[in-house]
């Protein structure tokens, strides 16, 4: 991990190739499994962005594109993901709703192929605990965000409850085999990326996911 011990950030590591294979396999059933339970957080995140016509948004880890059609049509959206099958599902979702303001690219979150300060908003939903190097991914999100722009994370992070946090640390090596860490430490992550949160609020039911809003 970038400038921090992996133990501070998480008790587990995620294998990039294994995670990619997993999401390739579940792409066709992802919406059925995770769509409804995680969707309130997506709706809340887009509402809090308070997007203006002409805003340029990068969604990191767009997956099957469930957020893509929540954005105002007057905004320009770029969605990236490492999994081609997930991107194919996203393309079908976007096209079926007649959205022409969304572009999709296959790309690694830790090496974004965009110039510095390309976007007004950089948003990552349910992905920062999936990437092998979340610090590198968040630093890349900061790099491509314009000064004064918004950086928003929607994710499960290590609980502040001492009992739950011990449990999350303990099971994280197991959840890593399912493609995600259960114990990603938000404070360590943000500190390493040089970010201070404007707000952190719990979303979804159960309320174990956090919507984290930062400014570049």
C-alpha positions as CSV (number, residue, x, y, z in Angstrom):
1,X,0.0,0.0,0.0
2,X,1.1,3.6,-0.6
3,X,3.1,5.0,2.3
4,X,1.2,3.0,4.9
5,X,1.4,-0.5,6.3
6,X,-1.3,-2.8,4.9
7,X,-2.2,-3.7,8.5
8,X,-3.2,-0.2,9.2
9,X,-5.6,0.1,6.3
10,X,-6.9,-3.5,6.3
11,X,-6.2,-7.0,7.6
12,X,-6.6,-8.3,4.0
13,X,-5.4,-7.9,0.5
14,X,-7.5,-8.2,-2.7
15,X,-6.0,-9.9,-5.7
16,X,-6.7,-7.9,-8.8
17,X,-7.1,-10.8,-11.2
18,X,-9.2,-12.8,-8.9
19,X,-11.5,-9.8,-8.2
20,X,-11.8,-9.2,-11.9
21,X,-12.8,-12.8,-12.6
22,X,-15.3,-12.8,-9.8
23,X,-17.1,-9.7,-11.2
24,X,-16.9,-11.0,-14.7
25,X,-18.8,-14.1,-13.5
26,X,-21.5,-12.3,-11.6
27,X,-22.1,-9.4,-14.0
28,X,-25.4,-10.9,-15.3
29,X,-26.8,-11.4,-11.9
30,X,-25.3,-8.5,-10.0
31,X,-28.4,-6.3,-10.2
32,X,-30.6,-9.1,-8.8
33,X,-28.2,-9.7,-5.9
34,X,-27.0,-6.3,-5.0
35,X,-29.2,-3.8,-6.9
36,X,-32.1,-3.2,-4.5
37,X,-30.3,-3.3,-1.2
38,X,-27.6,-0.9,-2.3
39,X,-29.7,1.4,-4.4
40,X,-30.9,3.9,-1.7
41,X,-27.2,4.9,-1.2
42,X,-26.8,5.6,-4.9
43,X,-29.9,7.7,-4.9
44,X,-28.8,9.6,-1.8
45,X,-25.3,10.2,-3.3
46,X,-26.5,11.7,-6.6
47,X,-29.0,13.9,-4.7
48,X,-26.2,15.3,-2.5
49,X,-24.0,16.1,-5.4
50,X,-26.4,18.9,-6.4
51,X,-25.1,18.7,-10.0
52,X,-25.4,21.6,-12.3
53,X,-26.0,21.5,-16.1
54,X,-22.7,21.0,-17.9
55,X,-20.9,19.3,-14.9
56,X,-18.5,16.6,-15.9
57,X,-18.6,13.5,-13.7
58,X,-16.3,10.5,-13.5
59,X,-17.8,7.4,-11.9
60,X,-15.1,5.0,-10.8
61,X,-16.2,1.4,-10.9
62,X,-19.6,2.1,-12.6
63,X,-20.3,-1.7,-12.7
64,X,-23.7,-2.4,-14.3
65,X,-24.5,1.2,-14.6
66,X,-27.2,1.5,-12.0
67,X,-26.2,5.0,-11.1
68,X,-25.7,6.2,-14.7
69,X,-29.3,6.9,-15.4
70,X,-29.7,8.8,-12.0
71,X,-27.6,11.7,-13.2
72,X,-29.2,14.7,-14.8
73,X,-29.2,14.4,-18.6
74,X,-27.5,17.8,-18.8
75,X,-24.4,16.5,-17.2
76,X,-21.5,14.7,-19.0
77,X,-20.8,11.3,-17.4
78,X,-17.8,9.1,-17.9
79,X,-18.0,5.6,-16.3
80,X,-15.0,3.3,-15.9
81,X,-14.7,-0.3,-14.8
82,X,-12.2,-3.1,-15.0
83,X,-14.7,-5.8,-15.9
84,X,-15.8,-6.0,-19.5
85,X,-19.0,-8.0,-18.7
86,X,-20.0,-5.4,-16.1
87,X,-19.5,-2.7,-18.7
88,X,-21.6,-4.6,-21.2
89,X,-24.4,-4.7,-18.7
90,X,-23.9,-1.0,-18.1
91,X,-24.1,-0.3,-21.8
92,X,-27.4,-2.2,-22.1
93,X,-28.8,-0.3,-19.1
94,X,-27.8,3.1,-20.5
95,X,-29.0,2.4,-24.0
96,X,-32.4,0.9,-22.9
97,X,-33.1,4.3,-21.2
98,X,-32.0,6.4,-24.1
99,X,-29.2,8.1,-22.3
100,X,-26.7,9.7,-24.7
101,X,-24.7,11.6,-22.0
102,X,-22.9,8.6,-20.6
103,X,-19.6,7.2,-22.0
104,X,-18.1,3.9,-20.7
105,X,-14.5,2.9,-20.7
106,X,-12.6,-0.2,-19.5
107,X,-9.9,1.2,-17.1
108,X,-8.0,0.4,-14.0
109,X,-8.9,2.8,-11.1
110,X,-5.3,3.1,-10.0
111,X,-4.1,4.3,-13.4
112,X,-6.7,6.6,-14.8
113,X,-6.1,7.7,-18.4
114,X,-7.3,11.2,-18.0
115,X,-5.4,14.5,-17.6
116,X,-5.2,16.3,-14.3
117,X,-8.3,18.2,-13.2
118,X,-10.6,16.7,-15.9
119,X,-13.8,16.4,-13.8
120,X,-16.0,18.5,-11.5
121,X,-17.1,15.4,-9.6
122,X,-15.3,12.1,-9.1
123,X,-17.5,9.4,-7.5
124,X,-16.9,5.8,-6.5
125,X,-19.7,3.6,-5.2
126,X,-19.0,0.2,-3.6
127,X,-15.6,-0.1,-5.2
128,X,-12.8,1.4,-3.0
129,X,-12.7,-1.7,-0.9
130,X,-12.5,-3.9,-4.0
131,X,-9.4,-2.4,-5.7
132,X,-6.0,-3.9,-4.6
133,X,-4.6,-0.5,-3.8
134,X,-7.3,1.8,-2.5
135,X,-4.9,4.6,-1.6
136,X,-3.5,4.7,-5.1
137,X,-7.1,4.7,-6.5
138,X,-8.2,7.6,-4.3
139,X,-5.1,9.6,-5.1
140,X,-5.9,9.1,-8.8
141,X,-9.4,10.3,-8.1
142,X,-8.0,13.4,-6.5
143,X,-5.6,14.0,-9.4
144,X,-8.3,14.0,-12.1
145,X,-10.7,16.1,-10.0
146,X,-10.7,19.9,-10.5
147,X,-9.7,22.1,-7.6
148,X,-12.8,22.9,-5.7
149,X,-14.5,19.8,-7.1
150,X,-16.2,17.0,-5.3
151,X,-14.8,13.6,-4.4
152,X,-17.4,11.2,-3.1
153,X,-17.1,7.6,-1.7
154,X,-20.0,5.3,-1.0
155,X,-18.7,2.2,0.7
156,X,-18.6,0.0,3.8
157,X,-15.7,1.0,6.1
158,X,-14.3,-0.3,9.4
159,X,-16.8,0.2,12.1
160,X,-16.2,2.7,15.0
161,X,-17.7,0.2,17.3
162,X,-14.8,-1.6,19.0
163,X,-16.6,-5.0,19.0
164,X,-17.7,-4.8,15.4
165,X,-14.3,-3.5,14.2
166,X,-12.6,-6.6,15.7
167,X,-15.1,-8.8,13.9
168,X,-14.6,-6.9,10.7
169,X,-10.8,-7.3,11.0
170,X,-11.2,-11.0,11.7
171,X,-13.5,-11.8,8.7
172,X,-11.8,-9.5,6.2
173,X,-9.4,-12.2,4.9
174,X,-12.5,-14.3,4.2
175,X,-14.4,-11.5,2.5
176,X,-11.4,-10.8,0.4
177,X,-12.0,-14.1,-1.3
178,X,-15.4,-12.7,-2.2
179,X,-13.7,-9.7,-3.8
180,X,-13.9,-7.0,-1.0
181,X,-12.4,-6.0,2.3
182,X,-14.8,-5.7,5.3
183,X,-12.4,-3.6,7.4
184,X,-11.1,-0.7,5.2
185,X,-10.1,2.1,7.6
186,X,-11.6,5.3,6.3
187,X,-9.5,7.7,8.4
188,X,-6.3,6.0,7.2
189,X,-7.5,6.1,3.6
190,X,-8.4,9.8,3.6
191,X,-5.2,10.8,5.5
192,X,-3.0,9.0,2.9
193,X,-4.9,10.8,0.1
194,X,-4.7,14.2,1.8
195,X,-8.4,14.5,2.1
196,X,-10.6,15.8,4.9
197,X,-14.3,14.8,4.8
198,X,-17.0,17.5,4.6
199,X,-19.5,15.0,5.8
200,X,-19.9,11.3,6.5
201,X,-23.4,9.8,6.8
202,X,-24.8,6.3,7.0
203,X,-27.0,5.1,4.2
204,X,-28.9,1.9,3.1
205,X,-30.5,-0.6,5.4
206,X,-28.9,-1.9,7.5
207,X,-26.9,1.3,7.9
208,X,-23.5,-0.1,7.6
209,X,-22.5,1.8,4.5
210,X,-21.1,5.3,4.5
211,X,-21.5,8.2,2.1
212,X,-18.3,10.3,2.4
213,X,-18.2,13.7,0.8
214,X,-14.8,15.6,0.3
215,X,-13.6,18.6,-1.6
216,X,-10.5,18.7,-3.8
